[in-house]
Structures are given as C-alpha cells and as structure tokens.
Amino acid sequence: MIESSGWAFWRGTLALIIGSFMVFANVYVTQPLLPMIAQTFAISELQASSSFTITTLTLGLSLLIYGPLSDALGRKKIMVVTLFGVTLTTFALSFVSDYSSLIVLRGLQGFFLAGLPAIAVAYLGDEYTPHAMAVAVGLYISGNTIGGIGGRLIGGFIGEWQGPSAAFMVMSVVSMVCFTLFWVLLPNSRNFHAKPFLIGDFITNVTLHLRSPVLLMCYLIGGFNFFIFINQYSYITFVLEDAPYSLSAKYVSLLFLTYLSGTVGSAFSGKLAAYISQPKIMTIGTGILMLGSLITLYPSLIAIIVGLFINCFGFFLCHSTTSGFVSKNAKQAKASASSLYLVFYYLGASVGGFYLDPFWQLGGWSSVVLGSWLVLGGVLVLTVVLSKYHQRNTGMPHDGSIFLPYK
C-alpha cells in the first residue's frame, strides 16, 4: 500500500490532479464561448447552452457504468482509455462546421469524461493507506476547481482571439499533454482484485439508495442546487457580453475566478460541521446562494461579481456538505451511493437550462433570478425537512459529528 510520503504517493496523486484538471477543463471550456457559438451557428441561447449541458448529461448518466465496470476490468486501464477518448473528441471538435456535429461530439465527450471521476477515488482506496488516501483525495478534488477555471480561461481567451475552433484545438493539445503525463505517472494497480459485474446487485443497491428518505433528499438538494447554479453562469455570459457591460469573451471568462470562493466554502463546511448539523449547513448554503442571486439584480458589474462570489461560496458550502452526508448515511455500497449523488448533480446541470430559458425569454436576467428563487425556495424547504428528520433520528440536533441515523 502507498503511504503518504515518498515518490509513489506524489506520482499517483499528481497524476490524478492532472487527470482531474483535464476532465473539468474540457467540461467547462465552452461556457464562456456560448454567445460566440450562438453567433457562429446562428442558433438561440438555449441551443448554444446545449453544447455545455449535453456534456454534463452524458457525463452524469455514464458515472453509474464505470464504477462497476472498473470492478471487473481494472481501474487504471479504464481511466487511461477514457482520457484518450476525451483527447480525440476534443481534437475532432476543432474541425466541426455545423451545430449537429458539435452536439454529437460534445455528447460523446461527456461519456469519456465520466471515466476518471467515477473511478479515481476507488483507485485510491485500492492502492493507498487510509491516511494517504485522505490526503490524496483533498488534493485530487482541488484539480476539479482548477480545471473548471482553466478550461473557461482557455475558452474565453483563445476563443476571442481565434474563435471556438482554435479554443478546441488548444484544449486538445493541453489534453494530450495531460493524458501522457497521467499515463506515465499513475502507478499500476497492485492491490486490485477483479470481481464480476452483477447487474442484479447493481440494481438492488441503486433501489436501496433511492428508497432511503435521507439519501433521496440529499440527491434532490444537490441536483436542484446545481440545476440553478451552473445554468445561471450560462445566462449571465449573455448579459455581460451585451450592453451596457459589453464585455468580450476573455473578460467574461475571468468571471469564473469567482469559483475560488467555492474552494473556501468547501473547506469551511468541514469546520462548521463541528458546531452545527450538516443538514443545517445545507440550509445556510442554499440561503446564501439565494442571497447572491438577489444581489446580481443590481445593475452594476461590481454587484454582479460580488453576487457571484457569494453564490459560489453558498453553493459549494451546501454541495460539499451534502456529498459528504450521502457517504456517511449510506447503509451499504457507499461508492454507488456517491455515484448516484453525482448522477443527480450532473442531470440537474443538464436540464436546468431548459427550465430557465422561458424565464430568460420572458424578462431577461431578472426573470432568471425569479425562476431561480422558485426552485431554491423549494430546496430550502427540503433542507429544513431533512434537518428535522435527521434530528429526530439521531437525537443530536447540534452535534455535526453524528451523521449515521441508519447505521
């Protein structure tokens, strides 16, 4: 087993950070390009947004496949194959000349992008000691945020300079470098033991998770919060590239640096859990997300930026708490319970644009915020219900360290 020191630890951890960066850079590279994509292909805002949401849709649906598949075929092999698939589809995207090809390739890309997120933690569980795994997971997750920001910056800066095709070409070169480093650096599996994929066990575990009131409420909280949060970013790009702000794509891409407050929110959630229960943290996080959305209504670029910083803090405060709460409350098959949470999470991202688009068409950004509040208000109620349910089952309303009502 790999300890939390020495070259093997840093090789493996660095490989997963690089892989995580590559995955999330490719997921989000199109987001600052949406107005440009709409103009290039003469399509609506909703159709342009679909170049992003189709990827999160196929990514989310594929997450449940790769975990059980890796149990049978091995971890590193599948991660290497899927990352290579990501590289090829990104390269192919640089040559698209019509909207249909763009959507097909982005959908296929999402299928490949799911490989690493679905398997990485399982690989760490196989190969690392518990202490080393705890350290590595924290570092690996940091690659998610850096990749999301990096992909948006590449899309915004290169896209404005040379157009969407050039942005995809640069992203494919970056992906090839990341893929090569990942393949070379990641240690081969030494403690993996193959087991057959049994569809019956898979269905039983998923059914068990969906029948758990606590897990189902967590899935809905995470899914509907991301449903609103990520799609707000898609529509705000159209706001900021239009008058009176008239920001270019590269400056709009800088807006995604507001995600850095999400890193703070994720870290803060663990400290806050020592004082109050996790469901109450979800309530606080959702309330902060609603507050940030409201602040963006003030017609000022500074107000919008401040509102988005607040949004990110609140969203990631809730998301990181909810994700951890799922793992702690799963009766069994914790990996599939966490994967199912991510399925709801990415499905929310995929369909949220369809919900917000009528609000956008009706009254622009102010209507988008209204539509956001309608959903987030329902999520807020759900967090309160979960908090009361958790309190009743644990009898520990103030101790955030007790999370296991079903164990």
ZIFEN-V689977 format. One record per residue. N is the residue number from 1. RES is the residue in three letters. SS is DSSP state (H for helix, E for strand, C for the rest). OMEGA is omega in whole degrees, 0 to 359 (* if undefined). NEAR is the number of other ideal C-beta (glycine too) atoms within 8 Angstrom. Layout:
# ZIFEN-V689977
N&RES&SS&OMEGA&NEAR, N&RES&SS&OMEGA&NEAR
This chain:
# ZIFEN-V689977
1&MET&C&182&7, 2&ILE&E&178&11, 3&GLU&C&184&9, 4&SER&C&176&9, 5&SER&C&179&4, 6&GLY&C&187&7, 7&TRP&H&182&5, 8&ALA&H&179&8, 9&PHE&H&184&14, 10&TRP&H&175&8, 11&ARG&H&183&11, 12&GLY&H&182&16, 13&THR&H&178&12, 14&LEU&H&178&9, 15&ALA&H&181&12, 16&LEU&H&175&18, 17&ILE&H&179&12, 18&ILE&H&178&13, 19&GLY&H&178&16, 20&SER&H&176&16, 21&PHE&H&182&13, 22&MET&H&182&16, 23&VAL&H&188&15, 24&PHE&H&172&15, 25&ALA&H&178&16, 26&ASN&H&177&14, 27&VAL&H&192&14, 28&TYR&H&184&14, 29&VAL&C&183&14, 30&THR&C&190&13, 31&GLN&H&177&13, 32&PRO&H&181&15, 33&LEU&H&189&14, 34&LEU&H&177&16, 35&PRO&H&180&11, 36&MET&H&178&12, 37&ILE&H&178&14, 38&ALA&H&181&13, 39&GLN&H&183&7, 40&THR&H&184&8, 41&PHE&H&179&11, 42&ALA&C&182&5, 43&ILE&C&181&8, 44&SER&C&177&6, 45&GLU&H&180&11, 46&LEU&H&178&9, 47&GLN&H&178&10, 48&ALA&H&180&13, 49&SER&H&180&14, 50&SER&H&176&10, 51&SER&H&174&13, 52&PHE&H&187&14, 53&THR&H&177&14, 54&ILE&H&179&13, 55&THR&H&179&15, 56&THR&H&179&15, 57&LEU&H&182&14, 58&THR&H&175&14, 59&LEU&H&182&15, 60&GLY&H&182&17, 61&LEU&H&183&10, 62&SER&H&185&14, 63&LEU&H&182&15, 64&LEU&H&183&14, 65&ILE&H&191&10, 66&TYR&H&180&14, 67&GLY&H&178&14, 68&PRO&H&179&11, 69&LEU&H&180&10, 70&SER&H&176&13, 71&ASP&H&182&10, 72&ALA&H&189&9, 73&LEU&H&181&8, 74&GLY&C&186&9, 75&ARG&H&187&12, 76&LYS&H&183&10, 77&LYS&H&183&8, 78&ILE&H&179&14, 79&MET&H&180&16, 80&VAL&H&182&12, 81&VAL&H&183&9, 82&THR&H&177&14, 83&LEU&H&175&19, 84&PHE&H&176&9, 85&GLY&H&176&13, 86&VAL&H&181&16, 87&THR&H&181&12, 88&LEU&H&181&8, 89&THR&H&177&13, 90&THR&H&177&14, 91&PHE&H&180&12, 92&ALA&H&180&9, 93&LEU&H&181&13, 94&SER&C&181&11, 95&PHE&C&183&7, 96&VAL&C&180&11, 97&SER&C&178&4, 98&ASP&C&185&7, 99&TYR&H&182&8, 100&SER&H&179&6, 101&SER&H&178&9, 102&LEU&H&182&13, 103&ILE&H&180&11, 104&VAL&H&182&8, 105&LEU&H&178&12, 106&ARG&H&175&15, 107&GLY&H&177&12, 108&LEU&H&179&11, 109&GLN&H&178&16, 110&GLY&H&177&17, 111&PHE&H&179&11, 112&PHE&H&183&12, 113&LEU&H&183&16, 114&ALA&H&187&16, 115&GLY&H&183&15, 116&LEU&H&180&14, 117&PRO&H&182&12, 118&ALA&H&191&16, 119&ILE&H&190&14, 120&ALA&H&183&13, 121&VAL&H&176&10, 122&ALA&H&176&13, 123&TYR&H&179&13, 124&LEU&H&179&14, 125&GLY&H&179&8, 126&ASP&H&195&10, 127&GLU&H&186&13, 128&TYR&E&170&14, 129&THR&C&181&9, 130&PRO&H&180&6, 131&HIS&H&179&8, 132&ALA&H&179&13, 133&MET&H&180&11, 134&ALA&H&179&8, 135&VAL&H&184&10, 136&ALA&H&181&15, 137&VAL&H&179&10, 138&GLY&H&179&8, 139&LEU&H&179&11, 140&TYR&H&181&15, 141&ILE&H&177&10, 142&SER&H&177&10, 143&GLY&H&178&15, 144&ASN&H&182&11, 145&THR&H&181&13, 146&ILE&H&178&10, 147&GLY&H&179&16, 148&GLY&H&179&14, 149&ILE&H&182&12, 150&GLY&H&179&10, 151&GLY&H&179&15, 152&ARG&H&179&14, 153&LEU&H&177&11, 154&ILE&H&180&14, 155&GLY&H&183&19, 156&GLY&H&185&16, 157&PHE&H&181&11, 158&ILE&H&179&11, 159&GLY&H&179&16, 160&GLU&H&183&9, 161&TRP&H&188&8, 162&GLN&H&179&7, 163&GLY&C&183&9, 164&PRO&H&182&12, 165&SER&H&179&10, 166&ALA&H&178&12, 167&ALA&H&178&15, 168&PHE&H&179&14, 169&MET&H&178&10, 170&VAL&H&179&10, 171&MET&H&178&15, 172&SER&H&177&13, 173&VAL&H&177&8, 174&VAL&H&181&11, 175&SER&H&179&16, 176&MET&H&178&9, 177&VAL&H&180&8, 178&CYS&H&179&13, 179&PHE&H&181&14, 180&THR&H&179&8, 181&LEU&H&179&10, 182&PHE&H&183&16, 183&TRP&H&183&9, 184&VAL&H&188&6, 185&LEU&H&187&10, 186&LEU&C&179&14, 187&PRO&C&175&9, 188&ASN&C&180&5, 189&SER&C&178&11, 190&ARG&C&184&6, 191&ASN&C&179&7, 192&PHE&C&177&9, 193&HIS&C&184&4, 194&ALA&C&173&8, 195&LYS&C&186&6, 196&PRO&C&176&5, 197&PHE&C&181&9, 198&LEU&C&184&6, 199&ILE&H&180&6, 200&GLY&H&178&6, 201&ASP&H&180&7, 202&PHE&H&181&12, 203&ILE&H&179&8, 204&THR&H&181&8, 205&ASN&H&180&12, 206&VAL&H&179&11, 207&THR&H&179&8, 208&LEU&H&181&11, 209&HIS&H&183&14, 210&LEU&H&179&10, 211&ARG&H&179&6, 212&SER&C&180&12, 213&PRO&H&181&6, 214&VAL&H&182&13, 215&LEU&H&181&15, 216&LEU&H&178&11, 217&MET&H&177&12, 218&CYS&H&179&14, 219&TYR&H&181&13, 220&LEU&H&179&11, 221&ILE&H&180&16, 222&GLY&H&183&16, 223&GLY&H&183&12, 224&PHE&H&174&14, 225&ASN&H&178&17, 226&PHE&H&174&15, 227&PHE&H&181&14, 228&ILE&H&190&15, 229&PHE&H&187&11, 230&ILE&H&181&11, 231&ASN&H&170&15, 232&GLN&H&179&13, 233&TYR&H&179&12, 234&SER&H&183&13, 235&TYR&H&180&14, 236&ILE&H&177&13, 237&THR&H&178&14, 238&PHE&H&178&12, 239&VAL&H&188&11, 240&LEU&H&177&13, 241&GLU&C&178&12, 242&ASP&C&176&7, 243&ALA&C&7&4, 244&PRO&C&185&4, 245&TYR&C&175&9, 246&SER&C&179&6, 247&LEU&C&176&7, 248&SER&C&185&7, 249&ALA&H&183&15, 250&LYS&H&179&12, 251&TYR&H&174&10, 252&VAL&H&180&13, 253&SER&H&178&13, 254&LEU&H&180&9, 255&LEU&H&183&14, 256&PHE&H&170&14, 257&LEU&H&175&7, 258&THR&H&177&12, 259&TYR&H&180&11, 260&LEU&H&176&10, 261&SER&H&175&12, 262&GLY&H&176&13, 263&THR&H&177&11, 264&VAL&H&180&9, 265&GLY&H&179&16, 266&SER&H&180&12, 267&ALA&H&183&8, 268&PHE&H&183&9, 269&SER&H&180&15, 270&GLY&H&179&8, 271&LYS&H&182&7, 272&LEU&H&181&12, 273&ALA&C&177&13, 274&ALA&C&186&7, 275&TYR&C&179&6, 276&ILE&C&184&8, 277&SER&C&181&14, 278&GLN&H&177&13, 279&PRO&H&178&12, 280&LYS&H&175&10, 281&ILE&H&176&16, 282&MET&H&178&16, 283&THR&H&180&12, 284&ILE&H&181&12, 285&GLY&H&179&18, 286&THR&H&177&16, 287&GLY&H&178&10, 288&ILE&H&177&13, 289&LEU&H&178&17, 290&MET&H&179&14, 291&LEU&H&180&10, 292&GLY&H&178&16, 293&SER&H&180&16, 294&LEU&H&182&10, 295&ILE&H&181&12, 296&THR&C&179&14, 297&LEU&C&180&9, 298&TYR&C&187&8, 299&PRO&C&180&5, 300&SER&C&179&6, 301&LEU&H&179&7, 302&ILE&H&180&6, 303&ALA&H&179&11, 304&ILE&H&180&14, 305&ILE&H&178&10, 306&VAL&H&179&9, 307&GLY&H&180&14, 308&LEU&H&173&14, 309&PHE&H&180&11, 310&ILE&H&177&14, 311&ASN&H&183&16, 312&CYS&H&179&15, 313&PHE&H&182&14, 314&GLY&H&181&18, 315&PHE&H&183&15, 316&PHE&H&172&15, 317&LEU&H&180&17, 318&CYS&H&185&18, 319&HIS&H&182&14, 320&SER&H&178&12, 321&THR&H&182&14, 322&THR&H&179&14, 323&SER&H&178&11, 324&GLY&H&181&10, 325&PHE&H&178&14, 326&VAL&H&182&14, 327&SER&H&183&10, 328&LYS&H&185&8, 329&ASN&H&177&14, 330&ALA&C&180&13, 331&LYS&C&181&7, 332&GLN&C&179&6, 333&ALA&C&184&9, 334&LYS&H&180&8, 335&ALA&H&180&9, 336&SER&H&176&14, 337&ALA&H&178&14, 338&SER&H&178&13, 339&SER&H&179&12, 340&LEU&H&175&14, 341&TYR&H&180&15, 342&LEU&H&175&12, 343&VAL&H&177&12, 344&PHE&H&182&13, 345&TYR&H&182&13, 346&TYR&H&173&14, 347&LEU&H&176&13, 348&GLY&H&178&14, 349&ALA&H&187&14, 350&SER&H&186&12, 351&VAL&H&182&11, 352&GLY&H&180&14, 353&GLY&H&179&14, 354&PHE&H&177&7, 355&TYR&H&185&12, 356&LEU&H&185&15, 357&ASP&H&178&11, 358&PRO&H&176&8, 359&PHE&H&178&12, 360&TRP&H&180&14, 361&GLN&H&183&5, 362&LEU&H&187&6, 363&GLY&H&177&7, 364&GLY&H&188&7, 365&TRP&H&181&11, 366&SER&H&177&8, 367&SER&H&176&11, 368&VAL&H&178&13, 369&VAL&H&177&12, 370&LEU&H&178&10, 371&GLY&H&178&12, 372&SER&H&181&13, 373&TRP&H&179&11, 374&LEU&H&180&8, 375&VAL&H&183&12, 376&LEU&H&175&15, 377&GLY&H&176&9, 378&GLY&H&177&9, 379&VAL&H&180&13, 380&LEU&H&177&12, 381&VAL&H&181&8, 382&LEU&H&178&12, 383&THR&H&178&15, 384&VAL&H&177&9, 385&VAL&H&178&9, 386&LEU&H&180&14, 387&SER&H&179&13, 388&LYS&H&178&8, 389&TYR&H&179&12, 390&HIS&H&180&13, 391&GLN&H&181&11, 392&ARG&H&183&7, 393&ASN&H&180&8, 394&THR&H&185&11, 395&GLY&C&182&6, 396&MET&C&187&8, 397&PRO&C&186&7, 398&HIS&C&184&7, 399&ASP&C&182&7, 400&GLY&C&184&13, 401&SER&C&180&6, 402&ILE&C&188&7, 403&PHE&C&196&10, 404&LEU&C&181&8, 405&PRO&C&185&9, 406&TYR&C&188&8, 407&LYS&C&*&4
